[in-house]
């Protein structure tokens, strides 16, 4: 079972914002990750990562020029929100493979707090990731095609991302083009478990299909967890 104190009680349906993750979000993200490792087949780890390992992964993602986003409760007044999850879900992109030839392909990881499934959190995160990658790709292509890169438009904030403090959140992602570390991602890969609860697997397939992903293949019995062999499905989106 998961740590009983890690996931706080559901506070009811709330509006939420999507923004770049901050280092201060990692404790809440860690709690969600522990749940998926301990309670589901969606994560193939046997033991959850430590908080330190999650922070290291976050640093590698944002310094590498990839998006790392969170959905959080909307709080227009700026006052503290109590008795709610500080993070309702998170999504990030990482290298699909480490060899240089794969540099234009990224793999998506996206997880929602279990009490906020089917409330639009995952879809909002996915849409923001796709929008951000497409805008980054457009600016990168402009820079590479012009003798004067300064004539290219500035990198805009992805659709759906609320205003942020660039000094503390997301600056590595939003400035990668200007720093020459742009991530010109052409293909986005989603990998998912096809578990014994086939209906859940089919719902996940339909979720990605609604956002333009196409099923590319099924690898059978390639993972072993909870005393059973598991298949994985690959879906792909051309940006």
C-alpha positions in Angstrom: 0.0 0.0 0.0 1.1 3.6 -0.5 2.1 6.0 2.2 -1.2 6.9 3.9 -0.1 10.4 4.6 1.3 11.2 1.2 -1.9 12.0 -0.7 -4.2 14.5 0.9 -8.1 14.3 0.9 -10.0 15.4 -2.1 -11.3 19.0 -1.7 -13.9 18.8 -4.4 -14.0 19.9 -8.0 -11.8 23.0 -8.5 -10.6 25.1 -11.3 -6.9 24.5 -12.1 -4.1 26.1 -14.0 -1.2 24.6 -15.9 2.2 26.0 -15.4 5.9 25.0 -15.6 6.9 22.9 -12.6 9.1 24.4 -9.9 11.6 22.7 -7.6 9.2 23.4 -4.8 6.6 21.1 -6.5 8.8 18.0 -6.2 7.4 16.8 -2.9 3.9 16.7 -4.2 5.0 15.1 -7.5 6.9 12.6 -5.5 3.8 11.6 -3.6 1.9 11.0 -6.8 4.8 9.0 -8.2 4.8 6.8 -5.1 1.2 6.0 -5.6 1.6 4.9 -9.2 4.5 2.6 -8.3 2.9 1.0 -5.3 -0.7 0.8 -6.4 -0.8 0.5 -10.2 0.8 -1.1 -13.2 1.2 2.2 -14.9 4.7 2.6 -13.6 7.1 -0.4 -14.0 9.4 0.5 -11.1 9.3 -1.9 -8.1 10.3 0.8 -5.7 9.5 4.5 -5.9 12.2 7.0 -6.6 13.5 9.0 -3.7 12.7 12.7 -3.5 16.3 13.4 -4.3 16.1 11.3 -7.5 12.9 13.1 -8.5 14.7 16.5 -8.1 17.6 15.3 -10.2 15.2 14.1 -12.9 13.5 17.5 -12.9 16.8 19.3 -13.2 17.8 17.1 -16.1 14.5 17.7 -17.9 14.4 21.5 -17.7 18.2 22.1 -18.2 18.0 19.8 -21.2 15.3 22.1 -22.7 12.3 19.8 -22.3 8.9 20.9 -20.8 8.0 19.8 -17.3 4.5 21.0 -16.4 2.1 20.7 -13.4 -1.6 21.3 -13.0 -2.4 23.2 -9.7 -5.5 24.6 -8.1 -6.4 28.0 -9.4 -6.0 30.6 -6.7 -6.6 34.0 -8.2 -6.6 35.8 -4.9 -3.1 34.6 -4.1 -4.2 33.4 -0.6 -3.2 30.0 0.7 -5.3 27.0 -0.3 -5.7 24.5 2.5 -6.8 20.8 2.5 -6.1 20.4 -1.2 -3.4 18.7 -3.3 -0.7 21.3 -4.2 -0.2 19.4 -7.5 -3.2 17.7 -9.3 -1.0 16.2 -12.0 2.3 16.5 -13.9 3.7 15.9 -17.3 7.2 16.1 -18.8 9.1 15.1 -21.9 12.4 13.3 -21.9 14.7 11.8 -24.5 13.2 8.8 -26.2 16.6 7.3 -26.6 20.0 8.7 -25.6 21.9 8.2 -28.9 22.3 11.3 -31.0 20.2 10.3 -33.9 17.1 10.3 -31.6 17.5 13.9 -30.6 14.4 15.0 -32.5 12.1 12.5 -30.7 10.8 12.8 -27.2 8.9 10.5 -24.9 6.0 11.8 -22.7 5.3 10.9 -19.1 2.0 12.1 -17.6 0.4 11.2 -14.3 -2.7 12.7 -12.5 -3.4 12.6 -8.8 -5.7 9.5 -8.5 -8.6 11.6 -7.0 -8.5 13.9 -10.1 -8.8 11.3 -12.8 -11.4 12.1 -15.5 -11.7 15.8 -14.5 -9.7 17.2 -17.5 -6.4 17.5 -15.7 -4.6 15.0 -18.0 -6.0 16.5 -21.1 -5.0 20.0 -20.1 -1.5 18.9 -19.3 -1.2 17.1 -22.6 -2.5 20.0 -24.7 -0.1 22.4 -23.0 2.9 20.1 -23.7 1.9 19.7 -27.3 1.3 23.4 -27.8 4.6 24.3 -26.2 6.6 21.8 -28.2 5.0 22.9 -31.5 5.8 26.6 -30.7 9.4 25.7 -29.8 9.7 23.7 -33.0 8.5 26.6 -35.1 10.9 29.1 -33.5 13.8 26.6 -33.8 13.0 26.1 -37.5 13.0 29.8 -38.1 16.4 30.2 -36.4 17.9 27.5 -38.4 16.5 28.8 -41.7 17.5 32.5 -41.4 20.9 34.3 -41.6 19.7 36.7 -38.9 18.1 34.6 -36.1 17.2 37.9 -34.3 14.5 38.4 -36.9 12.6 35.3 -35.7 9.7 35.8 -33.3 10.3 35.4 -29.6 9.4 32.1 -28.1 5.8 32.5 -26.8 4.4 30.9 -23.7 2.5 27.7 -24.5 -1.3 27.9 -24.6 -3.0 27.3 -21.2 0.0 28.2 -19.1 -0.7 30.9 -16.5 1.7 33.8 -15.8 4.8 32.7 -14.0 7.9 34.1 -12.2 10.6 33.5 -14.8 13.2 33.9 -12.1 12.0 30.7 -10.3 10.0 28.6 -12.8 10.3 27.4 -16.3 13.1 29.8 -17.4 15.3 27.0 -18.7 12.5 25.7 -21.0 11.3 29.1 -22.2 14.8 30.4 -23.0 16.3 27.3 -24.6 16.0 28.7 -28.1 17.8 31.9 -27.1 20.5 30.0 -25.4 21.1 27.7 -28.4 19.8 24.6 -26.6 16.4 24.5 -28.3 14.6 21.2 -28.4 13.3 20.9 -32.0 11.1 17.9 -31.3 9.4 16.4 -34.3 7.9 13.2 -32.9 6.4 12.6 -29.4 6.0 9.1 -28.1 3.6 7.8 -25.5 4.2 4.3 -24.0 1.6 2.7 -21.8 0.8 -0.6 -20.1 -1.8 -2.9 -21.5 -2.8 -4.6 -18.2 -5.4 -7.2 -17.4 -8.0 -4.5 -17.0 -8.2 -4.1 -20.7 -11.0 -1.5 -20.5 -8.6 0.8 -18.6 -6.0 0.3 -21.3 -8.5 1.0 -24.0 -9.6 4.2 -22.3 -6.0 5.4 -22.2 -5.6 4.5 -25.9 -8.7 6.6 -26.8 -7.4 9.5 -24.6 -4.2 9.7 -26.7 -6.0 9.2 -29.9 -8.3 12.2 -29.2 -5.1 14.3 -29.1 -3.8 13.1 -32.4 -1.6 10.1 -31.4 -1.6 7.1 -33.6 -1.0 3.6 -32.4 2.3 2.2 -33.7 2.7 -1.1 -32.1 2.3 -3.5 -29.2 5.2 -5.3 -27.5 4.0 -8.5 -25.8 5.1 -9.8 -22.4 8.1 -7.4 -22.1 7.5 -6.4 -18.5 7.0 -8.4 -15.2 5.2 -6.9 -12.3 2.9 -8.3 -9.6 3.6 -11.8 -10.7 2.4 -11.4 -14.3 3.7 -10.5 -17.8 2.6 -7.2 -19.2 2.4 -5.8 -22.7 3.2 -2.2 -23.6 1.6 -0.1 -26.4 3.4 2.7 -28.3 1.6 5.7 -29.7 3.1 8.5 -31.7 2.3 12.1 -32.5 4.0 14.0 -35.3 4.4 17.6 -34.2 
